[in-house]
Amino acid sequence: MKRLLAFCLLGCAALPAQQPPAATELPGSPFFIKKTWIIGGVGNWDYLTMDAAAQRLYIAHGAQVQVVDVETGQVAGVISGLREAHAIALDDTGQFGYISDGPAGHVKVFDRRTLAVVATILTGPAPRALAYEPQNRLLFAVCANPSAENPPQPAGNQGRTPPNASSRASASNAPPGTAADEQIKSSITVIDAETRQKLGVILMPGRLGFAEADGHGQVFFNIVSRNQIARLDAQSIAALLGRPAGRTLSAQTAAAQTVLDWSHESRLPNSAENRMRIFAVGPDCRELSALAVDGAHTRLFAACGNMKMLVLNGGTGEQVASFPIGPGTEAIGYDAGRGLIYTANGGAQGTLTIIRQDVTDTYSEIQNLATRQRARTLAVNPATGQVYLVTDLLGVKLDQPGSIGTLETQSVKGSFQVLVIGN
């Protein structure tokens, strides 16, 4: 009979060689874990999204999305019928949301009032990150290697472990232009959010990671395997994919599903045409893992696998600042109203690094808060200033042979929880 040690065993496995930076305090008003909400559920988890107007937190958790009322800490509902949820994006009307269902190769559209799925949109294989661009009402779905399954057929050539751990481990950092680098491709499915039609596909060089829009017509993507960030102009992309200014997509255009093949250096668009620009983050950063955007000041906050967070100029790619953070960061949150940046460091014992933005290019680390193991993704509530992380407890199978550091671990049933951080 299997027995499970139902508590978080911090020493059951060898800790990574990398350790988080020493904890600091925010004088006068330090952040702390104010509440813990046990919400249960099964499976791996991925990104979190906050709906500040409705005070609801959306959590991609296994084959469902859990919706938590952050005023009560209770699960307000569940969006099911998924194979594995990865990310949730919300439109700017307050009506609809979008879920990337990786194994299904779909984006699900749901009604935010009823939580009912109202549409399914086919994407490239294994969609994960989603970015909604409000000015042009476009949804960008970041997909895996387009040759893996369901490859797009061009109408014309124009040019658990954490859920992404395996992709990061297999992502080669081969120099651009080499034979190894040429084998790493990704795709972006571009969707018209108003008509719920797939406009087309952009084939990209390298393995893409997180994506986020700046609210001013630009969308940024991590190119993990190349240590680069790409910036796309949404209006230019929409025009290239055949959507007219009136936004009414003809049946012929919808059926064509244009492919922009920018998967090779020779096919990248001219940056002067303002379609796309790619810039390197520099040698200080290895293995991009998370991204947040300050659209008002055109600044990017990029987390790196070597325990650094960089502040970059979103227009030029120039490095503005660099900070040490903990290991295992998969999400960065930016609270524009309070000028605070948060990195969810889920490696080792778990920490939350908090950085203050005093003016556009003046930054300082104000606290490094101990959280929990594997609390690696987060969402910020701009209405209250609270930060939400999720994790669960680990136990060990005591009836399995092994010694300390080699015992098999698994999640404690029913222990999935939300950590509420505030000050």
C-alpha positions in Angstrom: 0.0 0.0 0.0 1.4 3.3 -1.0 1.8 5.8 1.7 2.3 9.5 1.0 4.1 11.8 3.4 1.4 14.6 3.3 3.6 17.6 3.9 5.9 19.7 1.8 9.2 17.9 2.1 11.8 20.6 1.5 14.8 18.3 1.8 13.4 15.2 0.0 15.4 16.0 -3.2 18.8 17.5 -3.8 18.4 21.3 -4.1 19.7 23.0 -7.3 23.3 24.3 -7.1 21.9 27.7 -7.7 20.5 29.4 -4.7 18.2 32.5 -4.5 19.7 35.8 -3.4 19.5 36.6 0.3 16.2 37.9 1.6 15.8 41.7 2.1 13.0 43.8 3.6 11.0 46.7 2.4 11.4 49.2 5.3 8.1 50.1 6.9 5.8 47.9 4.9 7.3 44.6 3.8 5.3 42.2 1.5 4.2 38.9 3.1 1.9 35.9 2.4 -1.4 37.3 3.6 -3.6 34.3 2.8 -3.5 30.8 1.4 -6.5 29.5 -0.5 -6.7 25.8 -0.9 -8.6 25.3 -4.2 -7.8 21.7 -5.1 -7.8 20.3 -8.6 -5.4 18.0 -10.4 -2.7 18.2 -13.0 0.1 20.5 -13.9 -0.5 24.2 -14.0 0.7 27.0 -16.2 -0.1 30.8 -16.5 -2.4 32.9 -14.4 -4.5 35.9 -15.7 -6.2 38.5 -13.6 -9.5 40.2 -14.5 -9.3 43.3 -12.3 -12.8 44.6 -13.3 -14.6 41.4 -12.3 -12.1 40.6 -9.5 -11.5 37.1 -10.9 -8.3 35.1 -11.2 -8.1 32.6 -14.1 -5.7 29.7 -13.5 -4.7 27.2 -16.2 -4.7 24.0 -14.3 -4.5 20.6 -16.1 -7.6 19.9 -18.2 -9.5 23.0 -16.9 -9.3 26.6 -16.1 -10.2 27.4 -12.5 -11.8 30.8 -11.9 -11.3 32.2 -8.4 -13.2 35.1 -6.8 -10.4 37.0 -5.2 -12.7 38.8 -2.8 -13.8 35.5 -1.2 -11.0 33.1 -2.1 -13.5 30.6 -3.4 -13.7 28.9 -6.8 -16.4 30.8 -8.7 -16.5 28.3 -11.6 -14.5 26.0 -13.9 -14.0 26.0 -17.6 -13.7 22.4 -18.7 -13.6 20.4 -21.9 -9.9 21.0 -22.5 -7.0 18.6 -22.9 -4.5 20.8 -21.2 -4.8 24.5 -20.6 -1.8 26.7 -20.8 -2.7 30.4 -21.0 -5.7 32.7 -20.7 -6.0 36.1 -22.5 -8.9 38.5 -22.0 -10.3 41.0 -24.5 -10.7 44.7 -23.7 -14.5 44.6 -23.9 -15.0 42.5 -20.7 -17.0 39.9 -22.7 -14.7 37.2 -23.8 -11.6 35.3 -22.9 -9.3 32.9 -24.8 -7.6 29.7 -23.6 -4.7 27.9 -25.4 -5.3 24.2 -25.3 -1.9 22.8 -26.2 -2.5 19.1 -27.0 -5.7 19.9 -28.9 -4.1 22.6 -31.1 -7.0 24.9 -30.4 -7.8 28.3 -28.8 -11.1 28.1 -26.9 -13.2 31.3 -26.7 -15.4 31.6 -23.6 -18.0 34.0 -22.3 -16.6 35.6 -19.1 -20.1 36.0 -17.6 -21.2 32.3 -18.0 -17.8 30.7 -18.4 -19.3 28.7 -21.3 -17.1 27.9 -24.3 -18.6 29.7 -27.3 -16.1 28.9 -30.1 -13.1 26.8 -31.0 -10.4 28.1 -33.3 -7.8 25.9 -34.9 -4.2 27.0 -34.4 -0.7 25.6 -35.2 0.5 22.7 -33.0 0.9 23.0 -29.3 -0.2 26.6 -28.6 0.9 27.9 -25.3 1.4 31.7 -24.8 -1.3 34.1 -25.9 -1.2 37.8 -26.4 -4.3 40.0 -27.1 -3.6 43.2 -28.9 -6.4 45.7 -28.2 -5.9 48.4 -30.8 -6.3 45.9 -33.7 -8.3 43.3 -31.8 -5.9 40.6 -32.7 -5.0 37.5 -30.8 -1.5 36.0 -31.2 -1.1 32.3 -30.3 2.5 31.1 -29.9 2.9 27.5 -31.2 5.6 24.9 -31.2 7.5 23.5 -34.2 5.0 23.8 -37.1 6.3 20.5 -38.6 5.3 18.5 -35.5 1.7 18.1 -36.6 -1.0 19.9 -38.6 1.5 22.1 -40.5 0.0 25.1 -42.2 -0.3 24.9 -46.0 0.8 28.3 -47.5 -1.5 29.9 -50.0 1.4 32.1 -50.9 4.9 32.6 -49.5 5.2 36.2 -48.3 8.2 36.5 -46.9 5.4 17.8 -14.8 7.7 19.4 -14.2 6.8 22.9 -15.2 4.9 22.7 -18.5 7.6 24.5 -20.5 10.6 22.8 -18.8 10.9 20.2 -21.5 10.8 22.7 -24.3 13.4 24.9 -22.5 15.7 21.8 -21.9 15.5 20.9 -25.6 15.9 24.4 -26.9 19.3 24.7 -28.5 21.3 27.9 -28.1 22.9 27.3 -31.4 24.3 30.4 -33.1 21.9 32.0 -35.6 22.6 30.9 -39.2 24.1 27.5 -38.2 22.6 24.2 -39.3 21.4 23.4 -35.8 19.8 26.7 -35.4 18.0 26.3 -38.8 16.2 23.2 -37.4 14.5 25.2 -34.6 11.3 26.8 -35.8 8.1 28.1 -34.3 4.8 29.5 -35.5 2.4 32.2 -34.5 -1.3 31.9 -35.3 -2.9 35.3 -35.8 -6.6 35.4 -35.0 -9.1 38.2 -35.7 -10.8 38.4 -32.3 -13.9 40.2 -33.7 -14.8 37.5 -36.3 -13.0 34.6 -34.5 -11.4 33.7 -37.7 -7.8 32.6 -38.2 -6.1 35.3 -40.3 -2.9 33.4 -41.0 0.3 32.1 -39.6 3.8 33.6 -39.1 6.6 31.1 -39.3 9.4 32.2 -37.0 13.1 31.3 -36.5 14.0 29.7 -33.2 11.8 28.4 -30.3 9.4 31.0 -29.0 8.4 31.5 -25.4 6.3 34.1 -23.7 4.4 36.9 -25.5 2.9 40.1 -24.4 1.3 43.2 -26.0 2.2 46.7 -25.0 -1.3 48.2 -25.4 -0.1 50.5 -28.2 -0.1 48.2 -31.2 3.2 46.3 -30.6 3.6 42.7 -29.5 6.8 41.2 -28.0 7.9 37.6 -28.1 10.8 35.8 -26.4 12.9 33.8 -28.9 14.3 31.4 -26.3 16.7 29.3 -28.4 18.4 32.5 -29.8 18.3 34.7 -26.7 16.4 37.3 -28.7 13.2 39.3 -28.4 11.0 40.0 -31.5 8.7 43.0 -31.8 5.8 42.8 -34.2 3.6 45.6 -35.4 0.0 44.4 -35.2 -1.4 46.7 -37.8 1.2 45.8 -40.3 0.7 42.1 -39.6 -3.0 42.4 -40.1 -2.5 44.1 -43.4 0.0 41.5 -44.6 -2.4 38.7 -43.7 -5.2 40.3 -45.8 -7.5 42.0 -43.3 -8.8 45.2 -44.8 -9.1 48.5 -42.9 -12.8 47.8 -42.4 -11.9 44.5 -40.6 -14.5 42.4 -42.5 -12.7 39.3 -43.7 -13.9 37.9 -47.0 -14.6 34.2 -47.3 -11.8 34.0 -49.9 -9.3 35.6 -47.6 -10.4 33.5 -44.7 -9.9 30.3 -46.7 -6.5 31.3 -48.0 -4.9 31.4 -44.5 -1.8 33.3 -45.6 1.5 32.2 -44.3 4.3 34.7 -43.7 7.4 32.6 -43.8 10.0 34.5 -41.8 11.7 31.3 -40.5 15.1 32.1 -42.1 17.4 35.1 -41.8 17.0 35.8 -45.5 13.3 36.0 -45.3 13.0 38.3 -42.3 11.1 41.5 -43.2 12.9 44.8 -43.6 12.8 46.5 -40.1 12.4 49.9 -41.8 8.9 48.7 -42.9 8.0 48.4 -39.2 6.7 44.9 -39.5 9.1 43.1 -37.2 12.3 43.8 -35.4 14.5 41.3 -33.6 17.2 42.3 -31.1 19.5 40.2 -28.9 19.3 40.6 -25.1 23.1 40.2 -24.8 25.4 37.8 -23.1 24.3 38.7 -19.5 21.1 36.7 -20.1 21.0 33.0 -20.8 17.7 31.2 -21.7 14.9 33.7 -21.6 12.0 32.4 -19.6 9.5 35.3 -18.8 8.6 38.7 -20.2 6.5 41.7 -19.0 6.0 45.0 -20.8 5.8 48.6 -19.6 4.0 50.1 -22.6 3.9 53.6 -21.3 7.7 53.9 -21.2 8.5 51.2 -23.8 10.4 49.1 -21.4 10.7 45.3 -21.3 11.4 43.2 -18.2 13.0 39.8 -19.2 13.8 37.0 -16.8 16.8 34.7 -17.6 17.6 31.2 -16.7 20.9 32.3 -15.1 19.0 34.1 -12.3 18.9 37.6 -13.8 16.2 40.0 -14.7 17.0 42.6 -17.4 15.3 45.9 -18.1 15.5 46.6 -21.8 14.5 49.5 -24.1 11.6 48.1 -26.1 12.4 50.3 -29.1 16.1 49.6 -29.4 16.8 46.5 -27.3 19.4 48.4 -25.3 20.0 47.1 -21.8 18.9 49.6 -19.1 19.4 47.7 -15.9 20.1 44.2 -14.5 19.1 42.5 -11.2 19.8 39.2 -9.5 16.7 37.0 -9.0 16.0 33.5 -7.9 16.0 30.3 -10.1 13.1 28.9 -12.0 11.3 32.1 -13.0 8.4 31.5 -15.4 6.4 34.7 -15.0 7.0 38.4 -14.4 4.2 40.8 -13.2 4.2 44.6 -13.7 2.0 46.8 -11.7 2.1 50.1 -13.7 0.0 52.1 -11.2 2.4 51.4 -8.3 5.6 51.1 -10.3 6.4 47.6 -9.1 7.9 44.6 -10.9 7.6 41.0 -9.5 9.4 37.9 -10.6 8.0 34.5 -9.5 11.1 32.4 -8.8 9.8 28.8 -8.4 13.2 27.0 -8.1 14.9 26.0 -4.9 12.6 26.9 -2.0 10.7 29.6 -3.9 11.0 33.4 -3.8 9.3 36.5 -5.1 11.7 39.3 -6.1 10.1 42.8 -5.9 11.7 45.7 -7.8 10.6 49.3 -7.7 10.5 51.6 -10.7 11.0 55.1 -9.3 11.1 56.9 -12.7 11.4 55.4 -16.2 15.0 54.3 -15.9 15.6 54.2 -12.1 15.1 50.8 -10.5 15.9 49.2 -7.2 15.3 45.9 -5.5 13.2 46.4 -2.4 12.4 42.9 -1.2 13.1 39.2 -1.8 10.2 37.4 -0.2 10.4 33.6 0.6 7.3 31.9 -1.0 6.9 28.2 -1.7 8.6 25.5 -3.9 7.4 25.6 -7.5 5.4 28.9 -7.1 6.7 29.9 -10.5 3.8 31.8 -12.2 1.9 34.8 -11.0 -0.7 37.5 -11.7 -0.9 41.0 -10.4 -4.2 42.6 -9.3 -3.8 46.3 -10.4 -6.9 47.3 -8.4 -5.6 46.1 -5.0 -1.9 45.7 -5.6 -2.0 42.1 -4.4 0.0 39.4 -6.2 -1.2 35.8 -6.7 1.0 32.7 -7.0 0.0 29.1 -7.2 1.7 25.9 -6.1 1.0 22.6 -4.3 2.6 20.4 -1.7 5.0 17.6 -2.4 5.1 14.3 -0.7 7.2 11.1 -1.1 6.3 7.5 -1.6 7.8 5.9 1.5 7.2 2.3 0.2 9.5 2.9 -2.8 13.2 2.0 -2.4 15.6 4.9 -2.4 17.5 7.2 -0.1 17.3 10.9 0.8 17.6 12.8 -2.5 16.4 9.9 -4.7 12.9 9.2 -3.2 10.1 9.6 -5.7 7.9 12.6 -5.1 4.4 13.4 -6.2 1.8 16.1 -5.4 -0.3 15.8 -2.3 -3.9 15.3 -3.4 -6.0 18.3 -2.9 -3.1 20.6 -1.9 -3.2 23.0 -4.9 -3.3 26.5 -3.6 -3.2 30.2 -4.2 -0.8 32.4 -2.3 -2.0 35.9 -1.8 0.9 38.4 -1.4 0.4 41.9 -0.2 1.8 44.5 2.2 
